[in-house]
Amino acid sequence: MTIRVLLCDDHTILRDGLRNLLEGESDLQVVGEASDGQQAIEAVRQLQPDVVLMDINMPGMGGVEAVEKLTAEFESIRILILTMYNHEEYLFRTIRAGAKGYLLKDSPVSEVVEAIRKVMTGGSVLNPILTDKLMASYREPREETVEKLSPREMEVLTALVQGLSNKLIAEQLFISETTVKLHISNIYRKLGVKSRSQAIMHAVREKLVVF
């Protein structure tokens, strides 16, 4: 299956470089480009890509607002942030907005390619440097939060943080995908979150999962 990718960045040179690198992969196809958030929305409407690689700071509509609008309009869209900003606040804002992952522009090409494939199969991706910063900056886990989750739900949450898809979680835990979805739904409810990425952020912030 070919993964259709849209590039959104205000730097033409970066887009050109990314296009050349990604199209060297047999399963990836760059179907379009945009230089700001509004162009990205229009391109998604027209081209219907599977994955959008999105910068944060762009003229006009920035990445955070674009992510919010895209995820509201296109339920199945998968957005990966690719940016130079390694600050936790940007990570929080984009994940809250609905992004499936957050990578830095100095990430190896192989990491970006693998991230695209991972979000395509239902996974999420967080830059390890930012994850470490988050782990170091927040307090010890709150016992009342941990106690809300059953042992099996903790196993599923750990798998989510590892970026595994529902299918891989089911295989790893020897349960059905339907059961995995039920556990994830319960995790969302208990943690007070609405998405996979938000659950991961909560787990990292509260140190619910040991890396």
Secondary structure as GFF3:
##gff-version 3
##sequence-region A 1 211
A	DSSP	beta_strand	3	8	.	.	.	ID=ss1
A	DSSP	alpha_helix	12	22	.	.	.	ID=ss2
A	DSSP	beta_strand	28	34	.	.	.	ID=ss3
A	DSSP	alpha_helix	37	47	.	.	.	ID=ss4
A	DSSP	beta_strand	51	54	.	.	.	ID=ss5
A	DSSP	alpha_helix	63	73	.	.	.	ID=ss6
A	DSSP	beta_strand	78	83	.	.	.	ID=ss7
A	DSSP	alpha_helix	88	97	.	.	.	ID=ss8
A	DSSP	beta_strand	101	104	.	.	.	ID=ss9
A	DSSP	alpha_helix	109	120	.	.	.	ID=ss10
A	DSSP	beta_strand	125	126	.	.	.	ID=ss11
A	DSSP	alpha_helix	128	137	.	.	.	ID=ss12
A	DSSP	alpha_helix	143	148	.	.	.	ID=ss13
A	DSSP	alpha_helix	151	161	.	.	.	ID=ss14
A	DSSP	alpha_helix	166	173	.	.	.	ID=ss15
A	DSSP	alpha_helix	177	191	.	.	.	ID=ss16
A	DSSP	alpha_helix	196	205	.	.	.	ID=ss17
###
